[in-house]
Amino acid sequence: MSVLKKLVVICFFVYLPLQSMAWGMLGHRIVGEIADRNISAKTRKNIKKILGNESIAMASNWADFIKSDPSYNYLNNWHYINLKQGLTQAEVENHLKQDTTTNAYTRINFLIGELKKKETPQDKKVMYLRLLIHFVGDVHQPMHVGRPEDLGGNRIRLEWFNQPSNLHRLWDEQLIEHQELSYTEYATAINFATKDQVKTWQSQLAPQWFFESYQIANQLYKGITKPDEKLSYRYNFDHLQTLNEQLLKGGIRLAGVLTDIFG
């Protein structure tokens, strides 16, 4: 390989981690599809008044697609929240209650409030609904409630099937893509929440979602014991249940939020 080609490859992998998208395109669509399958006809009808023929699954990717437009750079901090390690549930929840910074938690609350207002203009409703769908999915990706010093795992280098990657990207997209399913196939495969699970998950407020992801993130950090750790089939086997549960919880809870606003 020429020196120029080597430099291009290196630059690609340096740049990529900082541009990671929570759950990636496929994961967000899985969350959106599960939500769509767990809302009432009334809720779906009211959502259609805003999104038209755009499905919840398709709308879920808008917040990542719009990163190509610099005028939307102000949305970058809306996708995540970084928390220092070692916090208890009470400490996390107390932090969130007092938080006034721009992050996923404060923006989710803002978006829900704006979508509930009858006077919110239609064009704003379209944007806010797309963002809400996306950000509820985001916070169920554990590394979006990661540590500030490593940018939510972006700086935790590893190898995934002998290819350079990082902990954030692995959970954004590579674990999901490894299952080799379309988003509709994936949603069908995991959309088996019991009535009790739906009731419990939808009754839990957003601080609980964040703390769950925070706990999982802490365990994922512990699982990487050395730089450039080589991961493959065993890692998938050990973490697939957690991955699927977070996708399912994200979809069920998104359905609950949409029902609360539009049901």
Secondary structure, 3 states (H helix, E strand, C coil): CCHHHHHHHHHHHHHHHHHCCCCHHHHHHHHHHHHHCCCCHHHHHHHHHHHCCCCHHHHCCHHHHHHHCHHHHHHHHHHCCCCCCCCCHHHHHHHHHHCCCCCHHHHHHHHHHHHHCCCCCHHHHHHHHHHHHHHHHHCCCHHHHCCHHHCCCCCCEEEECCEEEEHHHHHHHHHHHHCCCCHHHHHHHHCCCCHHHHHHHHHCCHHHHHHHHHHHHHHHHHHCCCCCEEECHHHHHHHHHHHHHHHHHHHHHHHHHHHHHHC
